[in-house]
Amino acid sequence: MTSNTTPSNAPKPSRSPNSKWLAMLGIGLGVLMFTVDTSIVNIALPTLVQTLNTTFAAIQWVVLSYLLVVTALVLGVARLGDMLGKKRLYLGGLILFTIASLLCGLAPSVGWLIGFRALQGLGAVFISALGAAIITEVFPDSERGRALGIIGAIVSLGIALGPSLGGLIIGISGWRTIFLVNVPLGIIASFIIVRVIPSSARSNVKQRFDLLGSLLITVTLVFFALGMTYGQTHGFSSGITLTLLGFTAITLVAFLALEARLEQPTLDLRIFRNLQFSLSLLMGLLVFIVIAGVIFILPFFLELVKHYPTQQVGLLLAVSPVLGGIIAPISGTLSDRFGPRIISLIGLMLMVTGCFLLSTLDAQMTDLGYILRVAPFGIGLGMFQSPNNSAIMGGVPRERLGIASGLLSLSRTLGQTAGLPLLAALFATLTLTRANLAPNIDVTAAPVEALVYGTQGAFRASALILCAAAVLTAFVWRIESRQRHLSR
C-alpha cells in the first residue's frame, strides 16, 4: 500500500487551459449552491413557522437534518471517492442535490420539508467531500494554491450571499424559491462536469469498503452534532448533553480501534503521521470555531445594541466574507510562489488583530468604525484559508485526495458545530453575569452595557484561540524550513 506521509509526484495529464477553468466553473457552481444552502434557510425560519403552521422547535430540524447528514457521512463518502472515482460520485451528488432542491421547493408540509432537506444534505455531502479533491487533480501542482484560493473565495461568497440573498428572494417571490433557484444552476453545473472533467484514476488493487467503520464514524459524528446542539439549548451540564457526548467518546474510541486493525479502513490513521498535514487540519478547525462564533455574535450586537434594521445588518455582515473572497485567490497565488506557511501566518495575525479590534466594539460605534474593525478579520481569513487548504491537499498522495478533501470539509463542519455553542455560551454567560440576571433568562433581555461586555469578552477569547492557531503555524513553518535546509 502506498504510504500516506508523502505526496505523490506522479505527473498529471496535460489538458487545455480552457478545460481546467470550465472544470472550475462546474465545481464552483456546486460548491456555491452547497455553501449558500447551509445558511440561506436560517433567514426563512420565521416565515416557515407561519407558512407551514408549525413550531420553532420543529422548524429547526429543517436546518439540523441537512447539517447532520453532511457532517455524519463526509468521511465515508470521501473514502468511496478514492475507491470508485471522484467524478461519478460528485456528479451523482450534484444531481441528487438538484432533485432534492426541487422537492424542497414543492414540500407540502414541514415533515416533508425536513425529509427532503436530509436528502438534499445527502447530495451536498458529495459536493463538500470531493470538490477540493477534483480541483487538486485538474490543476497542476504549481497552480494548486491559486485554484483552491478560488474555491475558498466561492465559499466566502456563499457565506456572504446566504442571508442577504435569502431575504431578497423571500421578499420577492416567497420561501419556495430559495430552493427552486438551485435547479437551473444544478443542471448547468452537471452538464459542465459531464463534458470537461476527466474520470479520476482508480487503483488496480482490489479494495473493500469498510462498512462497519463508516457506520461507527457516522454514529460518532451524529452523537457529537446532537450533543453540541443540545448543549447550546439545554446547557452542557444537562443529562442528555452529557449522555450524547459520552456516547461520542465511546464510539470514537471504537472507531479508532477498528481502523487501526484493518488493512483497508475508511480512515487510514497513517495519514496523520504527517505532522504538517495533521496540524494544518487542526489550524483549520480552530479558525472555523472562531468563524462560527463571529457569525453568531455580531448580529446580536448590531441588532440589540445598535438597533440596526435587518437589511443594514445583512450588508454589514457581508463585509468580512466579501473581503475574504476577494483576497483568497490572491493569497492562493502568493502561496504557490512563497509557500503556504508564511501567507497563512500573516493571515492568522490579521485575524487576531481583527478580533482584538472587535473586542473594542461599543454602543457609540459607527458603520465606518465597524468596517475598520472587521476588515482585518475578513482579509486575514482570505489569506489563511487558501494556503492552508493547499498545504492539506498537497500533503497526501494522489490516491488519498478524496479522504484528504473529506477531512478538510470535516474540519470546517466540526469547527462550526463546536464553535457556535461554545462561543455562544461564553457570550451569554458573560452578558447575563454582567447584568446580574439568572442563567435561564434570555440574553436578548439584557441591557445594552451587558451585551457590549459579553461581545467584547467573546472576541477576546476568539483572539486567544487564533493565537494558538498562529503558534501552530509558526511551529510547522519552522519544521518545514529545517527539513528544506537539511535536504540541500
C-alpha positions as CSV (number, residue, x, y, z in Angstrom):
1,M,0.0,0.0,0.0
2,T,1.2,3.5,-0.8
3,S,2.5,5.5,2.2
4,N,0.3,8.4,3.3
5,T,3.1,10.5,4.6
6,T,4.3,12.0,1.4
7,P,2.5,13.4,-1.6
8,S,2.7,11.6,-4.9
9,N,4.9,13.1,-7.6
10,A,3.1,11.4,-10.5
11,P,2.6,13.8,-13.4
12,K,-0.9,15.0,-14.2
13,P,-2.2,14.5,-17.7
14,S,-1.9,17.6,-19.8
15,R,-5.2,19.4,-20.5
16,S,-6.1,22.6,-22.4
17,P,-6.2,25.7,-20.3
18,N,-9.9,26.2,-21.1
19,S,-10.9,22.8,-19.8
20,K,-9.5,23.3,-16.3
21,W,-11.3,26.6,-16.0
22,L,-14.5,25.1,-17.2
23,A,-14.0,22.4,-14.6
24,M,-13.5,25.2,-12.0
25,L,-16.9,26.7,-13.2
26,G,-18.7,23.4,-12.8
27,I,-17.2,22.5,-9.4
28,G,-17.6,26.2,-8.3
29,L,-21.3,26.3,-9.0
30,G,-21.8,23.1,-7.0
31,V,-19.7,24.5,-4.1
32,L,-21.6,27.8,-4.2
33,M,-25.0,26.1,-4.0
34,F,-23.9,23.9,-1.2
35,T,-22.4,26.8,0.8
36,V,-25.4,29.1,0.2
37,D,-27.8,26.4,1.3
38,T,-26.1,25.9,4.7
39,S,-27.2,29.5,5.7
40,I,-29.9,30.7,3.3
41,V,-32.6,28.7,5.2
42,N,-31.9,30.4,8.5
43,I,-33.4,33.7,7.5
44,A,-36.5,31.9,6.3
45,L,-37.2,30.1,9.6
46,P,-39.7,32.7,10.9
47,T,-41.6,32.7,7.6
48,L,-41.6,28.8,7.5
49,V,-43.1,28.7,11.1
50,Q,-46.1,30.8,9.9
51,T,-46.5,29.4,6.4
52,L,-46.3,25.7,7.4
53,N,-48.2,26.2,10.6
54,T,-45.6,24.6,12.8
55,T,-43.4,25.4,15.9
56,F,-40.0,26.9,16.2
57,A,-38.6,23.7,17.8
58,A,-39.8,21.7,14.8
59,I,-38.6,24.1,12.2
60,Q,-35.0,24.0,13.5
61,W,-34.8,20.4,12.1
62,V,-35.0,21.9,8.6
63,V,-31.5,23.2,9.3
64,L,-30.3,20.3,11.5
65,S,-31.4,17.5,9.2
66,Y,-29.2,19.0,6.4
67,L,-26.2,19.6,8.6
68,L,-26.4,16.3,10.4
69,V,-26.3,14.3,7.1
70,V,-23.4,16.5,5.7
71,T,-21.4,16.1,8.9
72,A,-22.0,12.4,9.5
73,L,-21.4,11.0,6.1
74,V,-18.4,13.0,4.9
75,L,-15.6,10.5,5.6
76,G,-17.5,7.5,4.2
77,V,-18.2,9.5,1.0
78,A,-14.6,10.6,0.8
79,R,-13.4,7.0,1.1
80,L,-15.8,6.0,-1.7
81,G,-14.3,8.8,-3.8
82,D,-10.9,7.3,-3.6
83,M,-12.2,3.8,-4.4
84,L,-14.8,4.4,-7.1
85,G,-13.6,7.7,-8.7
86,K,-14.5,11.2,-7.7
87,K,-16.2,12.5,-10.8
88,R,-19.1,10.0,-10.9
89,L,-19.8,10.4,-7.2
90,Y,-19.6,14.2,-7.3
91,L,-21.9,14.2,-10.3
92,G,-24.3,11.8,-8.6
93,G,-24.3,14.0,-5.5
94,L,-24.9,17.2,-7.6
95,I,-27.8,15.6,-9.4
96,L,-29.3,14.4,-6.1
97,F,-28.9,17.8,-4.6
98,T,-30.7,19.4,-7.5
99,I,-33.6,17.0,-7.4
100,A,-33.9,17.4,-3.6
101,S,-33.9,21.2,-4.0
102,L,-36.9,20.8,-6.4
103,L,-38.6,18.6,-3.9
104,C,-37.9,21.0,-1.0
105,G,-39.5,23.8,-3.1
106,L,-42.6,21.7,-3.6
107,A,-42.8,20.3,0.0
108,P,-46.5,20.4,1.2
109,S,-45.7,20.3,5.0
110,V,-42.9,20.7,7.5
111,G,-42.4,16.9,7.8
112,W,-41.8,16.5,4.1
113,L,-39.5,19.6,4.0
114,I,-37.3,18.1,6.8
115,G,-37.1,14.8,4.9
116,F,-36.3,16.5,1.6
117,R,-33.6,18.6,3.4
118,A,-32.0,15.5,4.7
119,L,-32.0,14.2,1.1
120,Q,-30.5,17.5,-0.1
121,G,-27.8,17.0,2.6
122,L,-27.0,13.6,1.2
123,G,-26.3,15.2,-2.2
124,A,-24.4,18.0,-0.6
125,V,-22.0,15.7,1.2
126,F,-20.6,14.5,-2.1
127,I,-20.1,18.1,-3.2
128,S,-18.5,19.0,0.2
129,A,-16.3,15.9,0.4
130,L,-14.9,15.7,-3.1
131,G,-14.9,19.2,-4.6
132,A,-11.4,20.2,-3.4
133,A,-10.0,16.8,-4.4
134,I,-11.2,17.2,-8.0
135,I,-9.8,20.7,-8.3
136,T,-6.5,19.4,-7.0
137,E,-6.5,16.7,-9.7
138,V,-7.4,19.0,-12.5
139,F,-5.0,21.8,-11.8
140,P,-1.2,21.4,-11.9
141,D,0.7,21.5,-8.6
142,S,2.2,24.9,-9.4
143,E,-1.4,26.4,-9.5
144,R,-2.9,24.4,-6.7
145,G,-2.9,27.3,-4.2
146,R,-4.5,29.6,-6.7
147,A,-7.2,27.1,-7.7
148,L,-8.1,26.3,-4.1
149,G,-8.0,30.0,-3.4
150,I,-10.8,30.5,-5.9
151,I,-12.8,27.7,-4.2
152,G,-12.2,29.5,-0.9
153,A,-13.4,32.7,-2.5
154,I,-16.6,30.9,-3.6
155,V,-17.1,29.6,-0.1
156,S,-16.8,33.1,1.3
157,L,-19.2,34.4,-1.4
158,G,-21.7,31.7,-0.4
159,I,-21.5,32.6,3.2
160,A,-22.0,36.3,2.4
161,L,-24.8,35.7,-0.1
162,G,-26.8,33.2,2.1
163,P,-28.6,35.6,4.5
164,S,-28.9,38.6,2.1
165,L,-29.9,36.6,-0.9
166,G,-32.4,34.6,1.1
167,G,-34.1,37.7,2.5
168,L,-34.3,39.2,-1.0
169,I,-35.7,36.1,-2.6
170,I,-38.3,35.6,0.1
171,G,-39.4,39.2,-0.2
172,I,-39.9,39.0,-3.9
173,S,-41.3,35.5,-4.6
174,G,-41.7,33.5,-1.3
175,W,-39.7,30.9,0.6
176,R,-40.0,28.1,-2.0
177,T,-37.8,30.0,-4.5
178,I,-34.8,29.7,-2.2
179,F,-34.7,26.0,-3.1
180,L,-36.0,26.2,-6.7
181,V,-33.2,28.6,-7.7
182,N,-30.8,25.6,-7.4
183,V,-32.5,23.6,-10.1
184,P,-31.2,25.5,-13.2
185,L,-27.8,26.0,-11.6
186,G,-27.5,22.3,-10.8
187,I,-28.4,21.4,-14.4
188,I,-25.8,23.7,-15.8
189,A,-23.1,22.5,-13.4
190,S,-23.9,18.8,-14.1
191,F,-23.6,19.4,-17.9
192,I,-20.2,21.1,-17.5
193,I,-18.9,18.3,-15.2
194,V,-20.0,15.6,-17.7
195,R,-18.3,17.3,-20.6
196,V,-15.0,18.6,-19.2
197,I,-13.9,16.8,-16.0
198,P,-11.9,13.7,-16.7
199,S,-12.6,10.5,-14.8
200,S,-10.4,10.0,-11.7
201,A,-7.6,7.4,-11.9
202,R,-8.6,4.3,-10.0
203,S,-6.2,1.9,-8.3
204,N,-5.7,-1.5,-9.8
205,V,-5.6,-3.1,-6.3
206,K,-8.9,-4.6,-5.3
207,Q,-10.4,-2.5,-2.5
208,R,-13.1,-3.2,0.1
209,F,-15.4,-0.7,1.6
210,D,-15.1,-0.5,5.4
211,L,-18.9,-0.6,6.2
212,L,-18.6,-1.1,10.0
213,G,-16.0,1.8,10.2
214,S,-18.2,4.1,8.2
215,L,-21.2,3.3,10.4
216,L,-19.2,3.9,13.5
217,I,-17.9,7.3,12.4
218,T,-21.3,8.3,11.2
219,V,-22.8,7.4,14.6
220,T,-20.0,9.3,16.3
221,L,-20.5,12.5,14.3
222,V,-24.3,12.3,14.8
223,F,-23.8,12.0,18.6
224,F,-21.3,14.9,18.6
225,A,-23.5,17.2,16.5
226,L,-26.6,16.4,18.6
227,G,-24.6,16.8,21.8
228,M,-23.3,20.2,20.8
229,T,-26.8,21.3,19.7
230,Y,-28.5,20.2,22.9
231,G,-25.6,21.7,24.9
232,Q,-26.5,25.1,23.4
233,T,-30.2,24.8,24.2
234,H,-30.2,22.7,27.5
235,G,-26.7,23.5,28.9
236,F,-23.5,21.4,28.8
237,S,-24.2,20.0,32.3
238,S,-27.6,18.6,31.4
239,G,-28.1,14.8,31.4
240,I,-29.0,14.5,27.8
241,T,-26.0,16.6,26.6
242,L,-23.5,14.6,28.8
243,T,-25.0,11.3,27.6
244,L,-24.7,12.2,23.9
245,L,-21.1,13.5,24.4
246,G,-20.3,10.3,26.4
247,F,-21.6,8.1,23.5
248,T,-19.5,10.3,21.2
249,A,-16.3,9.4,23.1
250,I,-17.2,5.7,23.3
251,T,-18.0,5.3,19.6
252,L,-14.9,7.4,18.6
253,V,-12.6,5.0,20.6
254,A,-14.3,2.0,19.0
255,F,-13.8,3.6,15.5
256,L,-10.1,4.3,16.0
257,A,-9.5,0.8,17.4
258,L,-11.2,-0.7,14.4
259,E,-9.4,1.5,11.9
260,A,-6.0,0.6,13.4
261,R,-6.6,-3.1,12.8
262,L,-8.0,-3.1,9.2
263,E,-5.9,-3.2,6.0
264,Q,-8.3,-1.1,4.1
265,P,-10.0,1.2,6.6
266,T,-12.4,4.1,6.0
267,L,-9.7,6.4,7.5
268,D,-6.1,5.2,7.3
269,L,-4.7,6.5,10.5
270,R,-1.2,6.5,9.0
271,I,-2.2,9.7,7.2
272,F,-1.8,11.5,10.5
273,R,1.9,10.5,10.8
274,N,2.4,13.5,8.6
275,L,2.7,16.1,11.3
276,Q,2.3,19.1,9.0
277,F,-0.9,17.6,7.5
278,S,-2.4,16.9,10.9
279,L,-1.6,20.3,12.3
280,S,-2.9,22.1,9.2
281,L,-6.3,20.3,9.8
282,L,-6.1,21.4,13.5
283,M,-5.5,25.0,12.5
284,G,-8.5,25.0,10.1
285,L,-10.6,23.5,12.9
286,L,-9.6,26.3,15.3
287,V,-10.3,29.0,12.7
288,F,-13.8,27.7,12.0
289,I,-14.5,27.6,15.7
290,V,-13.9,31.3,15.7
291,I,-15.8,31.9,12.5
292,A,-18.9,30.2,13.8
293,G,-18.8,32.4,16.9
294,V,-18.3,35.6,14.9
295,I,-21.2,34.9,12.6
296,F,-23.4,34.2,15.7
297,I,-22.4,37.1,18.0
298,L,-22.2,40.1,15.5
299,P,-25.9,40.1,14.6
300,F,-26.8,40.3,18.3
301,F,-24.6,43.3,18.7
302,L,-25.8,45.1,15.6
303,E,-29.5,44.4,16.2
304,L,-29.7,44.7,20.0
305,V,-27.0,47.3,20.8
306,K,-27.1,49.4,17.6
307,H,-30.7,48.7,16.8
308,Y,-29.9,48.5,13.1
309,P,-32.6,47.2,10.7
310,T,-32.2,43.7,9.2
311,Q,-31.2,44.9,5.8
312,Q,-28.4,47.0,7.2
313,V,-27.2,44.2,9.4
314,G,-27.1,41.9,6.4
315,L,-24.9,44.3,4.5
316,L,-22.5,44.9,7.4
317,L,-22.2,41.1,8.0
318,A,-21.3,40.7,4.3
319,V,-18.2,42.9,4.7
320,S,-15.9,40.2,6.1
321,P,-16.7,37.3,3.8
322,V,-16.7,39.6,0.7
323,L,-13.2,40.9,1.6
324,G,-12.1,37.3,2.3
325,G,-13.5,36.2,-1.1
326,I,-11.5,39.0,-2.9
327,I,-8.3,38.1,-1.1
328,A,-8.5,34.3,-1.3
329,P,-7.4,33.8,-4.9
330,I,-4.6,36.4,-4.4
331,S,-3.3,34.6,-1.3
332,G,-3.5,31.3,-3.1
333,T,-1.3,32.6,-5.9
334,L,1.1,34.0,-3.3
335,S,1.3,30.6,-1.5
336,D,2.3,29.0,-4.8
337,R,5.2,31.4,-5.1
338,F,6.3,31.8,-1.5
339,G,5.0,28.7,0.3
340,P,1.7,28.3,2.3
341,R,3.0,28.8,5.8
342,I,4.2,32.4,5.7
343,I,1.0,33.5,4.0
344,S,-1.1,31.5,6.4
345,L,0.7,33.1,9.4
346,I,0.2,36.6,8.1
347,G,-3.5,35.8,7.6
348,L,-3.8,34.5,11.2
349,M,-2.1,37.5,12.7
350,L,-4.5,39.8,10.8
351,M,-7.4,37.7,12.1
352,V,-6.1,38.0,15.7
353,T,-5.8,41.8,15.1
354,G,-9.4,41.9,13.9
355,C,-10.7,40.0,16.9
356,F,-8.9,42.3,19.3
357,L,-10.3,45.3,17.4
358,L,-13.8,43.8,17.5
359,S,-13.3,43.4,21.3
360,T,-13.5,47.2,21.5
361,L,-17.0,47.5,20.0
362,D,-19.3,49.7,22.0
363,A,-22.7,51.4,21.7
364,Q,-21.1,54.6,20.1
365,M,-19.6,52.6,17.2
366,T,-20.2,54.0,13.7
367,D,-20.6,52.0,10.5
368,L,-17.1,53.0,9.4
369,G,-15.8,52.0,12.8
370,Y,-17.3,48.6,12.4
371,I,-15.9,48.1,8.9
372,L,-12.4,49.2,10.0
373,R,-12.5,46.6,12.9
374,V,-13.9,43.7,10.9
375,A,-11.8,44.3,7.7
376,P,-8.6,42.8,9.1
377,F,-10.5,39.7,10.2
378,G,-12.0,39.2,6.7
379,I,-8.7,39.9,4.9
380,G,-6.9,37.6,7.3
381,L,-9.4,34.8,6.7
382,G,-8.9,35.1,3.0
383,M,-5.1,35.0,3.4
384,F,-5.2,32.0,5.8
385,Q,-7.8,29.6,4.2
386,S,-6.4,29.2,0.7
387,P,-2.7,28.4,1.6
388,N,-3.8,26.1,4.5
389,N,-6.1,24.2,2.2
390,S,-3.3,23.9,-0.4
391,A,-1.0,22.6,2.3
392,I,-3.5,20.0,3.3
393,M,-4.3,18.8,-0.2
394,G,-0.6,18.8,-1.2
395,G,0.4,16.7,1.8
396,V,-1.1,13.4,0.8
397,P,-0.6,11.0,-2.2
398,R,-3.0,11.3,-5.1
399,E,-4.8,8.1,-4.2
400,R,-5.8,9.7,-0.9
401,L,-7.0,13.0,-2.2
402,G,-10.6,12.1,-1.6
403,I,-10.1,11.3,2.1
404,A,-8.0,14.5,2.5
405,S,-10.7,16.6,0.9
406,G,-13.2,14.9,3.3
407,L,-11.1,15.6,6.3
408,L,-10.8,19.2,5.1
409,S,-14.6,19.5,4.9
410,L,-15.0,17.8,8.3
411,S,-12.6,20.2,10.0
412,R,-14.8,23.1,8.8
413,T,-18.0,21.4,9.9
414,L,-16.8,20.2,13.3
415,G,-15.3,23.7,13.9
416,Q,-18.6,25.3,13.3
417,T,-20.5,22.6,15.2
418,A,-18.3,23.1,18.2
419,G,-17.6,26.8,17.9
420,L,-21.2,28.1,17.7
421,P,-22.5,26.6,21.0
422,L,-19.2,27.2,22.9
423,L,-18.7,30.8,22.0
424,A,-22.5,31.4,22.2
425,A,-22.5,30.0,25.7
426,L,-19.5,32.2,26.6
427,F,-21.2,35.3,25.2
428,A,-24.5,34.5,27.1
429,T,-22.7,33.8,30.4
430,L,-20.6,37.0,30.3
431,T,-23.7,39.0,29.3
432,L,-26.0,37.6,32.0
433,T,-23.4,37.7,34.7
434,R,-22.6,41.4,34.0
435,A,-26.4,42.2,34.1
436,N,-26.9,40.1,37.3
437,L,-29.6,38.1,35.5
438,A,-30.4,34.4,36.2
439,P,-28.9,31.9,33.7
440,N,-32.3,30.9,32.4
441,I,-33.1,34.5,31.3
442,D,-33.0,35.1,27.5
443,V,-29.8,37.1,26.6
444,T,-31.9,39.4,24.5
445,A,-33.4,40.8,27.7
446,A,-30.0,42.0,28.9
447,P,-29.3,45.8,28.9
448,V,-27.0,47.3,26.3
449,E,-23.9,47.7,28.5
450,A,-24.1,43.9,29.4
451,L,-24.4,43.0,25.7
452,V,-21.4,45.1,24.9
453,Y,-19.4,43.4,27.8
454,G,-20.4,39.9,26.5
455,T,-19.4,40.8,22.9
456,Q,-16.0,42.2,24.0
457,G,-15.2,39.1,26.1
458,A,-16.2,36.6,23.4
459,F,-14.0,38.3,20.9
460,R,-11.0,38.4,23.3
461,A,-11.5,34.6,23.7
462,S,-11.7,34.3,19.9
463,A,-8.4,36.1,19.6
464,L,-6.7,33.7,22.0
465,I,-8.0,30.7,20.0
466,L,-6.5,32.2,16.9
467,C,-3.2,32.9,18.7
468,A,-3.0,29.2,19.3
469,A,-3.5,28.5,15.6
470,A,-0.8,31.1,14.8
471,V,1.7,29.4,17.1
472,L,1.0,26.0,15.4
473,T,1.5,27.6,12.0
474,A,4.9,29.1,13.1
475,F,5.9,25.7,14.5
476,V,5.1,23.9,11.3
477,W,6.8,26.6,9.2
478,R,9.9,26.1,11.3
479,I,9.8,22.3,10.9
480,E,9.4,22.6,7.1
481,S,12.2,25.2,6.9
482,R,14.5,22.9,8.8
483,Q,13.6,20.0,6.5
484,R,14.4,22.0,3.4
485,H,17.7,23.1,4.9
486,L,18.7,19.5,5.7
487,S,17.8,18.3,2.2
488,R,20.1,20.7,0.5
